[in-house]
């Protein structure tokens, strides 16, 4: 097996919409007529493919209008007291924060390791039209390990960047609430900057994660590549055809909103039973199957065809 991949010129008429139409036909051909045992196996694999991909951001409460500035409101003494308490118990706070952070990182690592295995298993099943569990688990172990290193590194970078920005935001809020006169404008601008940077961080992380799952993993399978080599192949493709990937990204956002609506309706009709793990992926398998097939057909238009092709064996190069 060759250890390098060139980027062949794509056929004319590269289109994310055409790729979606091909993915719909591929989904219809391999999922219908309905066979429960096939959908169940694919549902289990799709569940692993989804591990670690959905995260929720809890709301952050900030002081209300009556407590901004230095107007002598009832909140004026609360922030200084809280800061004094934190200073007096700095080691305790640091220890608890470190323990919580370690637990979060450990959970993220486990979820992303399962996700890495599931990504390759589901790509294999969708590309080949099979419904296997054990074979792709074994066959793609080395490639999944390389992929995990990149996805976990991305998660650590996102967590680290978010922590730095949250600390900066907390400092800005403290200054805004209890800072010296005239510091409100500077603190407000700083807080706004932190919010913008947080949004940019999570957007960049989401796009990078999508690129890894939708395109890098299939390229690893096609060329028997390590994740870093596949990233370089994808970078060359994006540089050569930015419009195709931009349209795909925008349509993927629209599809995500539509799929979320379908999931919401299904949850209402089944008293939330459809939201159970594996049940979601089994009952709504056509949605997941199409979503996984779509980037494969876009890659085929760009000269990298793994559809209906068994992934190579052996460790990645």
Secondary structure, 3 states (H helix, E strand, C coil): CCCCCCCCCCCCCCCHHHHHHHHHHHHHHHHCCCCHHHHHHHHHHHHHHHCCCCCCCCCCCCCCHHHCCCCCCCCHHHHHHHHHHHHHCHHHHHHHHHHHHHHHHHHHHHHHHHHHHHHHHHHHHHHHCCCCCHHHHHHCHHHHHHHHHHHHHHHHHHHHHHHHHHHHHHHHHHHHHHCCCCCHHHHHHHHHHHHHHHHHHHHHHHHHHHHHHHHHHHHHHHHCCCHHHHHHHHHHHHHHCHHHHHHHHHHHHHHHHHHHHHHHHHHHHCCCHHHCCCHHHHHCHHHHHHHHHHHHHHHHHCCCCCCCCCCCCCCCC
